[in-house]
């Protein structure tokens, strides 16, 4: 690995920011859909329909993908 380019690192930072926003929207949609499918009276709604581990893995994968895309996009634009 030669070095990290500054435009690529800036792009990765912007990509992580966009990835966090994307995760927030996707996670809320998934939880809302799962709560609609739950049988009435099964849960009080305070527990997450998806496990914490699944949501954490989804967050990390989403952040890494967007960081990689942001780095690639920034490095290709920055030269």
Beta strands, then each sheet from edge to edge (+ up, - down):
end
